[in-house]
Amino acid sequence: MRLNDSDLLSSLHEGMFEQPLWQSFLEKLLRRTESTATSLIFHSINDENAIVRLHAGKALPDDFPLLFPVKSEPGIQPRQQMREGRVYSLTELIDPDPALRRVIRNEPTAAPHMRYGRCVRITEPSGITGWLSIFADEEFSAATSARLLTLVPHVRIALRGFVALERERFRSAVTARAIQRLNFGWMTLDAQCRIVDHDEQAERLLERSDRLKRGRYNRLTPTSPDMDREISALIRSCARGEQERPKAINIQRDPWLDMLVAPFQDRSTSSGTAPVAIIYLRGDSQSNTDRHEQLVDLFGLLPSEARLAWTMAQGLSISEAAQELGLSVETARNYSKKIYAKTGSRGQAELVRTLLTSVLALA
């Protein structure tokens, strides 16, 4: 690779972050090789029978990708089984003999501006195959073919990075959707309780909460001074390496919002500010009144029974729930027996599981 091709390589490795993908690289390759069109096509990561088509310059025929069959099929000629890392001319891919052209099924139609071409096949380690091509209305020089060949290992690396990035994006999206359905969010904090990073669900939980806010300088700020001191002490403990196990804190009960504070173990992050703790938030998008009404609809509870059932589902004992609701313990016990019967639960632990795994978790 020539020294003056460094910008070409830079655009190649940055191309996976562009939209459309690799547009700058294909445009620079177009100018550098004096082509009329350049193209990069590759298998779709999520559908092996589909391909991604990228190009710069003049438009290419719709059936152009048929030059590069995914697998051997009846009627496909040996000339189309391209060997990786070898530069092919267009005449090697489209036989000029009209009699032979009629034998080949689905033969692509050449456009006037692509009378001559150079194509190379590249396969990255996981098996995704791509084809880099250049076309012109005049024959290419041997130097241009050599330049295309020197790009092969770099395109392979770029494809490998893109495939890894796309697969990680897919996994992250699936995980994020599952976590959001459970109303979970996360954020990382530095030693001064400033938010370093967070997901969208954590942002939504902060917006809904009256007890937990994003304060000045991006600091996580509880409205309760006592809770602020407790969380700050936990974060300082994490920063000193003294916090060994996660600590759970209830932020508010209506709507319900809990927090789990844990030391941040992954020190490989490349952010400007080093996080020392990670906070997991789980909250409810519904008020207690909404939940009480949903329990009445779902299990046929009386409103008084629904209030007790939901309070017990937050982890309070019967006596604690009775005190919270202003009931006598005896009255709460009588209510609980009716609640267990209507929900089919054999005790408080099963009641909690029944309520939190019902459709209320998705409401």
N, C-alpha and C positions, 0 to 999 in steps of 0.2 A: 504494500500500500504506500503510495507516494505521500510525502509530507503535506502537500497541498490538498490531500483528501481527508485531513483531520476533521474539517467541518462536516464532511459527508458522514464520517463515522459518528460524530457527536449527534447529528440529527437522527441517525439510525437508532442509537441507544436511548434517545429521548422520545422517539416516535411512539412508544407504547403509552405515553401520557398525553398524546395529542388526540384531537378529534377534528377531522377524520384521522385515524391511525396512520402514522408514518408518512404524512402528507409532505412535510418538509424534506424528508429523505428522498422521496420519489421525485420531487420537483428538482432537487439538487442533482440527483442522478440523471434526470432528463437533460439538464444543461451541460453537465460534465461529459456525457457521452454523445451530445448533439443528437438526441433521439427525438422522435415525434410523439412517442408515448412510452411510459414505463408502468410496470404493473408488479404488484405483490399479491398473490392469492394464497390462502392456506385453509386447511380444514377448520371448521368451527369446533371449538373446544367442547361445546355442549351437544353437538349433533354431528356425528362422524360422516353423515351423508350430505352435509351442507358445507359450503365454503364461504369464506369472507373475501370479497373482491375489493382491492384498492388500486387506484391508478392515478397518474398525473399525465398531463398533455392531452392529446386528442383522444376521443372516445374509442373504446375497443368494442368489437362485436359482442353481442349478448352471449353467443355460443363459444366465445373464446376459451373459457375454462375447460371445454371438452377436450382440448389438447392434452390435458393432464388428468387422465382417468385415475380414480381412487384405487381401483383394483382391476385385475384382468377380467375381461368379458369377451364373449364370442364376437368376432369382427374387429377387435382391437389389434392393431398390427404391432409386431415386436419393436418397431421404431418408436412407439409411444411409451414403452417401458423405460423411462429415463433413469439412467444411473446417477446416483447422488454425487454432487461435486463435479460433474462434467458439464461444460457449456455446450449446448446444442444450438444449431442454426435452425431457422424456421423451416428451411427446406427439408431438414431431417425429420421434422414433426408433421409437415404437410407435404405429402408426396406430390411433385409437380405433374406426374403422369395422370391425365384425366381419367384414363381407364381404371387406374388404381384408386383414384379419388372416389369413383362411383362404388367401389367395393367396400370402402370404409363407411360404416354407419355414422350418422350425425357429424359429418365433417364440418368443422368451423369454416365460415366464409371469411377470407382475408379482405381487409379494407385496404384502399389504395395507399394510405400512409403507413401501412405495416407490411410492405412487400418484403422487407428483410427484418430478421429478428435474432436475438440471442436469449436463450432461456436456460436456467439452471435450477435443479431441484435440491432442496435443503430439508433435512429431517432433524428436529430437535430431540433430545434424549427420551422424552416421554412418548414419542411416536407421532406427534403432530407434524405434518408435512406441508411445506410451502414451496412456491415457485416464483422466482424473481426473473422478470423479463424486461427487455428493452426492444423497441421497434423503431424503424426508420424507413424512408423511401429510397435510401441509398445503402449500399453494403457497408458493414462495419469493418473497422481495421482490426488487426490481430491484437493491438494494444488495448482496444476496448474490450475484447473478449477476455484478455488477461485481467483487466481491472474488475470485470464482473466475477471472475473466478476468485480473486483475492477477497471479495466481499463475502464469500460463502461462510467462513467461520464466524464472521461478525454477525451476519444475519441469523445464524444458528443460535448464537448467544442471545441476541435480541428476542428471537422467538421463544427461547427457553424462559427468559425473564417474563415475557408477556403471559405465557401459559401459566407459570407459577403464580403470577399476580392475579390473573383471572380466576384461577381455582381458589385462591385464598379469599378473594372477594366473594365468591359464591358461598364458601363455607361460612364466612363472616355474616353474610346476609341471612343465611338460614338460621344461624345461631341467634342473630339479633332479633329475627321475627319470633323465635321461640321464647326468648327472654322477655320481649315486649308483651307477649300474650300473658305472661305471668306478672306483668307490671314491675319488672326489675329494671334498675338502671345502675350505672357505675360512674365513679369519678375518681381521679387521683389527685392527691393534695401534696404540696411541698411542706417544709417544716414550719412555715408561717400560716398554714391552713389556706393557702391560695390554691385555687383550682388549676391544675396543670392540664388535664384533659378530661373529657366526659363523653357519654353517648347521648343520643337524642332523648331517650326515655328519662334519663336523669334530669335533663333540662326541663322536660314537661313536668316532672314531679316537683322540681323547684318552683315552677310557675304556679302550680296548684296549691303549694303549701303556704300556710300562714305562719309557720314556725321556723322555716328554714329558707334563707335567701342568699343570693349572690351579692355580697357587700362591696365596699370600696376596694380597689386594687384586686378585684376578682377573688376576694376572700369569702370562704363559706362561713356564713354568719347566722347562727340561731338567734331568734328573737328573745329567748330566755337567757339571761346572764348566767344562771347556774349551768344550763346545758352548754353554753358557749365555753365556760371554764372546763367542763368535763371533756368536751371534744378536743379542745386545745391541749389539754394535758395528755390525752391519748395520742395526739399527733406528735407532740414533743417526745413522748415515750417511744413512738415508732422511729423517730429521727435518731434517737440515741441507741436504738437497737435493743430496747428493754421490753417492748411489747411483744410477747411471745405467741399469744393466741388472740383470735378475733373477739371483739367486744360488741355486744348487741345493745342498742339503745332505742327505746320507743320515742319518736319525735312528737307524734300526735295521734289521737284516737278517732277524730272525726274531721275529715276523712282520715283513715288509718295510714300512718307512715312510719316505717321502721328503718333503722340504719344498722349496718354491720361494719365496724372499723377494723381493718386488718393491716399489718405491715406490708409494704409493697416489696415483693421479692425480686422482680425482674429488673435488674440494674443495667440491662443492655439497651434501655431506651435511649434515643438520641435527641430528646427534647432539650430545650435550652435550660429549663429548670428541672432539677432532679426530684421526682416524686418520692415521698417517704411512706405514704399510706394510700391504700385504696379503700374507698367507701362504696358499699353496695346498698342501694336504696330499694325498698319495696313499698309501694303505696297502693291505695285504692282510689280509683277515679270516681267512685260513688260516695255520697254521704251516708251516715248511719241510717238516716230516714229512708233513703233509697233502698238500702240493703234490707231494712225491716220489711218494707213493702214487697220486695222480691221474695223474701222468705215466706211471707203470707201467701203469695201466689204459688210458690214452688211446692211447699209442703203443707199448706192449709193450716198454718199456725195462726193463733190469735195474735193481735199486735203486741200484747204484753209478753207472750211467749217468744215472738220473733225478736223483741228487744233483748231478752235474756239469752236466747240462742246465739245471737250475733256477738254479744258481750263475752260469752263463754268461748266463742270461736277465736277471740283475740288472745286466749291463753289465761284468762282469769279463772280462778276457782269459783265454785258456786257461791261461797261466802263472800269472796271479793266482788263478784258480779252483783250479788244482792246489795252490797254496800254502794256500789257504783250507781245502781238504779233506784236506790232508796227503798228496797224491799226487805222484809224480814227473811232470815235464812230459811225458815220453815216454808214460807210462801214460794221462795225460789226453788226449794227442793220439790214442791208439788208441781210447779211449772216444768221443772226439768224432766219429771217422769212423763208428762204429756208430750214434751218435745222429743224425747227418745222414742216414744211410741209412734209419733207421726213421721219422724225421719227414718225410722228403722234402725236407730243406733242403740248399741248396748252399753253405752257409757260416754263420758265426755270426750275421751280420746277419739272414739269412733265418730262422735258428732262433729268434732273439728275436721276430721278427714272427709266426712260426708259433705260438709258445707264448702270446704275449700277446694274440693275436687269436682264440685257440681258446676253447672253452667254459670254460677255466680263468678267463677274465676275468669270467665271470658267477658263478663258483662261490662 
